[in-house]
Each structure stands twice: as C-alpha cells, then as structure tokens.
C-alpha cells in the first residue's frame, strides 16, 4: 500500500482561487502535456505486451528431473571408488527405493528411521558408548575438531558466525552453516576465512516446532558442525572422495562406530540456483550428517551448467552425536543436562525413565509432518510398548513441555545475544512467537508461580 501511494501523482490544487490569467496558463500547460502523456502511456502498454513469462521449474521439480540420471550413472556423480575401498556395496532400499551403500548384508534397508521404524541405538549406545565411554555435548565437538584438523588434508577450525545474518539481505537468521559464506565465497568474489574449514555454527529454524520435545532430533536452535570447502579452477582442495574418507574416519576411528552400522544414501541437493549430488549417512536409524557437493548451476527449465567453483557443504547435527553414542532415551537429556536437572528440581517434576526408555526407540515415528494421524501413531506406540496410551501421554507431555522451554529459551537467548530482538515483523516475529509459546506453556502448567516468575511482573 505504501509503494502504491508513492506511485500516485498528487492531483493539482484547486484553481478556483487563482486569477483568470493564471488559470488560463495552467490549462494551456495541461493541454500541451496531454499528447505527450498519451504517447508515453501507449509506449508503456506496448512494452508490457511484449514481455513474455517464462515457466520456471521448482527446486523439487528440478531434483525429480535429474534424479534418474544420477541414479543410472553413480560412477559419474557419486564417489563410488572410496565406498568400494572401505568395503561398501551399492543396493536399493526395498521401502523408499533410494540407492544406498552398506558394509554388511544385515543392513537390508537404507538406514533412515522411516524405513527402519526405530532408533536402534537407544538403550545400548553406539561405538565408544557401547564400550562404556559416555560423552558430553562439548566432548562431541572436541572429538570432531580433533579428527578433521588432523585429516590427510587438514581443516582449519574457525569460530562461529553470529546467528543474525547481517551480511545478507535475503534472510534474517542463519539456518545452515553455508549461509555464512553465501553468496560471495560461494561465487568466488571473496575468499573464505580458511579453506578447507570446519565451524560449529549455531543455526535457527522455525518450521518443526511441533516436533520439538518428542522426536529427539528436532530443535528451533541447534549447532551445525560444518565442513566447507571451496574448489577454484586454480586451487583444488578436495572433493567427493576425500570428503567421504574424512567423515568415515571420524565415525570409525574417533567415535569407533562399527562400519556395519553405517549406511550412506545417495541423494540430490538443490538450492539457491545450484545443484549437485549429496550423500546422507545414518547410524542406528539416525541421520548424522549430509555431504552436499555443489557442482552445477541450474536454469529455469532444469538444464545444468558446470560450476567453475565447486563447493562442499557438510552439515552434521551436534545434538545428535552424544545421543547416539550414549544411547539416551532422547537427545534433550544430553543437550540440556544441567538446565533440565535444575528445572526438574524447581518444578518438582520427575521423569518416568521406564516409559521414556520404552517409548524412545519409537519416537522417530512422531514427526507430525510425516504421519497422517498422530493420535493413531500414539496408540500404535503404546501397543508396541505394552502401556495404555493415556498413561504414556501423561508421562511424556510435561517433560516434553520442559524440553520445549529449554530449546526455545536457548534460541531466544542466542538471537538476542547476537544482536536481534523479538518483534512483530520479519524474522523477529518468529522469535516473538516461540517466546510467547514458552509463556503459554508456563501458564498452562502453573509453572510461573513455581518458578516465581510472576514476581517479575508485580515488583517494581
């Protein structure tokens, strides 16, 4: 409305108070201008008629278009040789039909929880966790940093960027590690701070709020362990084969995960006008990381052009690593260990460890975006663990609410700390929404009073 208002020419003031001579001059000027205005309007209309609309494929459509080509020619698009070197073979998942690489014939599906049906690591741990070593949230980062900075081609560890994306005009907040280097490092206009590099980047996303506190893998704010590599025509660093090698060695040497438990799924990534093959890797039904290889520029019709600068963008969810290794019922207990213990004590809450331990492996099924009937899913899980559905929900709901509070307040804190405030416009509106959600949960459960937060509103 504002811009429309600016485009409207203000009408001339009334000439009734003008002298007759002045009025005549004004009328002659108007008459002289009318033919010019009419010609200009006709030219403008003609220009509009000449414009043609161009049908543009969506990102999803482009991925669907190129997928058959990628699947039919794995040697061309995927690092086949390194998989073979490590003893993996290519197979097609009987459930989702995606192609994946496995180390053992026991891995009869791709490893995604949607195909496996459970998180297999809960209650037993994985890798060093099965051998009795528990790791913290901080330990997970330190182990990753040690492995990648000592790789055959060492990566430089850099500090995180602010979550408030002040260097970009198309987004408000960082939602993935690569956001920090777009567009200028990706296009080659600027050099990255290091190459190759790793970074523990705090990211925020507001699209999975209903899953937080339940699935174990969803957060509004999380740390993405990134590996970014920028290969220029005159400076090759490393690409697909080496990337798989370095991620695999971190999994099997630093975390000591059995290769038989690892699967790599071939996929296609597209975004921001770029496209390339990607490889997701899973352990025990949990996706740990995704290796994206930006290799092509995409056009409106789905045609591709080789990029001069080929970029690696690896994203790994830090929150998932201690969960996988320790085998906890949910990741939130590992990520929010101290703060959850504090709130549990203040709110006089107790976790029903028996129900959480039984429900945990099936929590992967509670993704609200992937089920048609969430109530029916709850009933199915209750039947599988042999507990009445009402009893399960009664034990889970208050603890889920507590995890939502911990997640949302951490996200709000990080955003404010980095220079942005809740508001009613743009990205700040999302921050306000999750803060209001925290207040709603506190009010619903009567926790304002227990935490004495009501004193903040009544005291001077």
Steps between C-alpha positions, in 0.01 A plus 500: 500500500783739582672454164170529316440830677839629390425414139183711489560852370351751737210684323545875441358733757168666423531798261185674619700752702745569220473811281341450158836549323678250719218253446529534121875437513446191709239363257730556199780310679267210572384486136861503374595216732205275413630382156844421648343309785278308259799397284696395808208288621465332161871418492479365854203278412681374189805413710285306742345301219844401371603345832474121515477287807746213536390179667746415777533161663498487878795361695302185569418458131864548396615236749238258370612571144870426557465214750462223235820616329690503830369157602582344164857633500638474855861490377451843344334672794590315820834400659460133418866402529545615861193303604642189337836563661337492845308182418154646425265379227216681320142387553145630457279541805188280466290758686593848373673381179804723562844363421731457797837355594535237771791318663299196601207312348330538838421858398199395293360857479659840439521573874258793513269474802201523264612168351652343811205595723701560817811655646712190560764667717274603790571304814830357379704785352732489201875484439698612803171525688451125476843461653406705804615849400234769528554833330362846566375761258841671515688170461317435174629825348855451630520151351375624164743791506793273582416259220451759223793725591730196483357357177721425199398843371460687830204732553536826691261541793338844507267667748130515424335793324215696665163334455370840387593509130589868472708442183195381302191681378290192420484333843492618860668205671749225422316173433800299378876528517536586132289815557814657649682476167221586260503658258849642467724209603288255302527714185870566552466876545651475849738253662368296794674546837665160447488225238415230589329590825279363775265707712254431786231732368189574708198495269129569546198354323137558583331238282498194729372645827234232554766227496723654765510310827385173340706374206840571655636640175302825466604836645420864430867578562786256456871480427588387150850362470600619157772398260533754220740469208533738204665349192606761244635423154846607617476354851367146545471414870300176513161377384275196523740211561699677770186638666355151543837375623533767770141459624535122504824511697340733756214252544713186518818624666400785731152370591594133434170421331479156339498540119217245486278756674567778245306556179551769237198609293536656156288811456472821300528847652379824344470855629591859423535427129754222558473122493712196561516150640475457874564211735322460831638263759305311764581298810237301687214672318630851573626737233827644624618706207451605140782558252394740223710550189401819315599415146248657261315821432131445427281682251126556479440192282709265714807509275838497673833675455822397670607742773847647486522497880392168650403518865467237770247570771476239774245542778507285813263540793713536812202426725468153349853379569492457882148360467620235255812411698337495845177331391283736706120480463503846339763750390361775722635335815855517360474849354320664794649286778565772759206727419250213490617374839459853638146541365393152605601584855337844498176371349492185714482279191627149453576324173338161463817335375326168434246647258753732332741208452227288342354780291837646389576252219162575342515878543624521141140427396364815666606742228175695458587583137533135398198334663139520386348444844716587801248360749505166322880506506498555877266202536727281287803590711305436821405155370860422405631582849204344682382811687166680476517799269362739765771390742769552237381850416466591868866408557632656182307831470636701798859398424447586134379844612812541710722415201310752284570772757870413510528492123306822437669704770844396376405609149362835621809559712739433213309728263486785751866449593594530133311825451134441411180544702152347489267713288181483298667505158740279305713245678445678827140388479612138525707584807198665660284199417723246670541728801122528528481124469728470803273731698193300392657173620603656831149632550329174398699293749496754785877531480509879515422479870737211571786685337390824667502670160178678593710721728662650189162645405388621841821647643632844424 
